[in-house]
Amino acid sequence: MSQQDKLLDKILSGTSDTDIPFAQLWQLLYTLGFEERIRGDHRIFVKADVEEILNLQHKKGKAKSYQIKQVRAVILKYKLGSKNNVSV
């Protein structure tokens, strides 16, 4: 199981929302096909065919827990990361 798979499982399980490194979350979103724009300390992620815009910022190198919940909701809603969609 790759590091991306482990991170995806961790996010989807919802048990470690306060313990996700921002750099790993950024890499996962990039792998899932999101494009990034930077506005100050905010990282804005968009993807074609995904209505939601993910506006993320880190706190001491970790992603904020409410933002992890938003990312989880988008991944589940659009079935991102599945073998049929994108290999992570």
Rosetta blueprint (number, residue, H / E / L):
1 M L
2 S L
3 Q H
4 Q H
5 D H
6 K H
7 L H
8 L H
9 D H
10 K H
11 I H
12 L H
13 S H
14 G L
15 T L
16 S L
17 D L
18 T L
19 D L
20 I L
21 P E
22 F H
23 A H
24 Q H
25 L H
26 W H
27 Q H
28 L H
29 L H
30 Y H
31 T H
32 L L
33 G L
34 F L
35 E E
36 E E
37 R E
38 I E
39 R E
40 G L
41 D L
42 H E
43 R E
44 I E
45 F E
46 V E
47 K L
48 A L
49 D L
50 V L
51 E L
52 E L
53 I L
54 L E
55 N E
56 L E
57 Q L
58 H E
59 K E
60 K L
61 G L
62 K E
63 A E
64 K L
65 S H
66 Y H
67 Q H
68 I H
69 K H
70 Q H
71 V H
72 R H
73 A H
74 V H
75 I H
76 L H
77 K H
78 Y L
79 K L
80 L L
81 G L
82 S L
83 K L
84 N L
85 N L
86 V L
87 S L
88 V L
